[in-house]
Amino acid sequence: MINNFFLTFIRINCNSVNQRIDNFLFKIIKILPKSKIYSLLRKGNIRVNKKRVIYKYKLQLNDIIRIPLIKIKKKCIYIDKYIIEKFRKYIVYEDKYILAINKPCGWCVHGGTNVNLSIINIFRNMYINNNYIELVHRLDKDTSGLLLLSKNKNILCYLHNIFKYNKIKKKYIGIVHGNWPKNISKIENYICNKKKIYFFLKDKKYSKTFFKIKKKFKKYTLLDIIPVTGRNHQIRIHTSSVNCPIIGDHIYGNKYLNNLFYLKFKTNRLFLHSYYLSFFYPILNKKIKLYANYSKKFNLIK
């Protein structure tokens, strides 16, 4: 992503061929409003191969886009080198087409309201010479674990499809309040992607999660969790539906129990971690398996 708007030339590679120039510019100049980008195109300030183009122009291989000096009143996001180096250590797998990181708890994967710094911002700055870095999927801000990013448009489409059709195996570890019922190894129902609202709604979506008890404590249960589908907040909704919410869940959890846990262990993080992903990877022509270690805080409970 471009952060300093001096005179810039960008050569189009195969990842961006046939993409409309306005959509391409929206991705790499996120700090500018769309109206400003359209204005620069309309006035001919942004040119392709030294020529004016309309916003519908589809980029071709080796096109050269000229972006002029742009004065921006809004303050640019500066990402400290320390943060970039810190996140470089979170990379658990990388090749020419994808990378996987062990996302820490408390970080948003993408920007939004009141979010000045996100993981996608950090990695676009880390790979400043690669103009195609995209999220393959998402994790909640407070969920830690494996997060996939793509460096290639075709691979991104492939990975989106295997996520969509549940052809990727995911495993989570979680700690819940209470004693998980021994007779519940699967929760299968219809949920809605809205806070605390699920079951009988028009926009309901099928969801399915498997649970296995790994260890029981006096007041808590350590679970191995396999979500078959990938609905928003699926695991958190399912655990809450049997009155055993994830520890530290401030949306579907129990506020009183979370406070007691904090007073005892001095941590209010969400105890949910994605530790395993496996899928068929066409680049290597085989199934790959990715692992991510969980925080030492998961071992606080004895």
FENPETA-V534782 format. One record per run of one state. SS is the DSSP state (alpha for helix, beta for strand, coil for the rest). FROM is the first residue (numbers start at 1). TO is the last residue. If there is no record, write none. Layout:
ss=(SS:SS)
from=(FROM:FROM)
to=(TO:TO)
This chain:
ss=(coil:beta:coil:alpha:coil:beta:alpha:coil:alpha:coil:beta:coil:beta:coil:beta:coil:beta:coil:alpha:coil:beta:coil:beta:coil:beta:coil:beta:coil:alpha:coil:beta:coil:beta:coil:alpha:coil:beta:coil:beta:coil:beta:coil:beta:coil:beta:coil:alpha:coil:beta:coil:alpha:coil:beta:coil:beta:coil:alpha:coil)
from=(1:8:12:14:17:20:21:29:34:43:47:49:51:52:58:59:64:68:81:89:91:95:98:104:112:113:115:116:119:127:134:136:144:151:153:165:169:178:186:195:197:199:205:217:220:228:234:242:246:247:255:266:272:282:286:292:296:300)
to=(7:11:13:16:19:20:28:33:42:46:48:50:51:57:58:63:67:80:88:90:94:97:103:111:112:114:115:118:126:133:135:143:150:152:164:168:177:185:194:196:198:204:216:219:227:233:241:245:246:254:265:271:281:285:291:295:299:302)
